[in-house]
Amino acid sequence: MQLEMNHLNASSRVHQDRGFLSANTGDNNMTLRCFYEGDAVMLYWYKQTLGQEPRLISTSYKHDIDGTFYNEFQSDPRFTLVRVKGKNHLKITNLHISDSATYYCASSYLFTLDFAEGTTINVNHSGLNFQTLAQQATSKAIQPGDAVTLNCTVNTGTCDGERSVYWFRTEGESYPGLIHTCGGRKDNCEKEPNTQTHTCVYNLPLKSLNLSNVGTYYCAAASCGHILFGNETKLDTEVKLYLVMEGILSVQCVVFIAVNMHRGKK
């Protein structure tokens, strides 16, 4: 018998209520909340670091008080489960920068494994500088058809290894979605004079903007055993306003024409 795995979308049996969380190294209380329905039999937690396969954290039976931890989490007391009826929360204490990842809660029933939406944790470290910048001036309204380039500036300190760069986008209350990846070529980087700091710049060009491009953008870089998330960059929401006004004017024109046609028949 083969286990059927559903795609990583929201499941009717299991749900996570937070899409993105930010914390600092050393923070002592990060709880990832997971809720499940009554027909779930087995419950799971997985950790997926950018660019790597998911790693199993824990499993537990529906009626068990405690769960079983696996892999490196088996000997790491920072990871514990908070279990009550309908809940299978994962608690992480004394956060490390290596905890930056996306965590998936899952449940199984019969031969189906359902995954929740996932929660991405960004753990900041004061010794590593990372930021994203938007070249487009925030005061300038972005209209449909315009182009903008977002850039991601990574200051890596003494880290000179290869890196992978990822771009995510989220809109409203939706969960972040991966929209672009690129390899970390060293020709994007410069070493600052008289320091060990390497500054690398990665661009994300967006052309022919429309309503689907509106949202909040994040970049993330994986290098030298660390994963770093940049600050958010929001595209001007006046794209929405422009389209809404355009729609209102279109409706007004239709109403005006209909009224005049009706009058003409009288």
C-alpha positions, 0 to 999 in steps of 0.5 A: 500500500502506498501513502497518498500525499496531498499537495501543500495547500490548506487542508480541511483536517489540519490548519496553521493560523500564522503564515510568517513570524519574526524573532531574534536569536535567544528569544525564549518562546515561539509557539507554532499553532496547529489545529486538527479535525476529529478524524485525524489519527496521526499528527506530524511536524516537518521543518523545511529549510530553504533549498532542502528537503523537509525533515521530520520533527515529530509524530504523535497519535491522536490520543497520546499526551506526548509525541516522538521526536526524530532526527536532530530534534530527538536530542534537542530539548528546545523543541517540545509539543503542546498537545490538547484535544484538537491542537498539536502545537510546536514550541521552540525555546532559545531560538537559533538562527538555524531555526529559520525555516518553514514548519508544516503541521500534517495529519493522516487519516486512512492512507491520506497525508494532509499538510497545513499551510505552513509557518515561516520563521525568520530569526534575526541575528545582530551579527549579520546584516541583511536588508531589502530595498525598493528602487522605485520611490514610494511616493510615486504611484505605480500604474498598470503597465509600469515596471519596477525593480526590487533589489536585495542587499546582503551584507554577509560579514566574513561569509564568502560562500555560495548562496541561494537567493529566494523571493516571496510574495504575500497579499493581505492575510495570505501565506507567503508564496515562492515566486523566484529563485536565483543562484548566488554568483560571486560577481554580484558581490563586492568586498568593502575596503579594509573590512571582511564584509562582502556586500551582494546585490540581487535584483528582481525586475517586475515588468508590465505591472497589474493587480496580481503584482500588488503585495508584500515582497520578501527576499531570503538568502541561504549561505554559510549555514545561515538563512536570512530574511530581508525587510518587507517591500510593499508595492504601491497599492494604488494599482488597486485604486486605479483599477477600481476607479476604472471599473467604476467609470466603466459602470457609470458609462454603461448606466449612462448609455442604458438610460439614454437608450431608454429615453430614446425609445419613449 
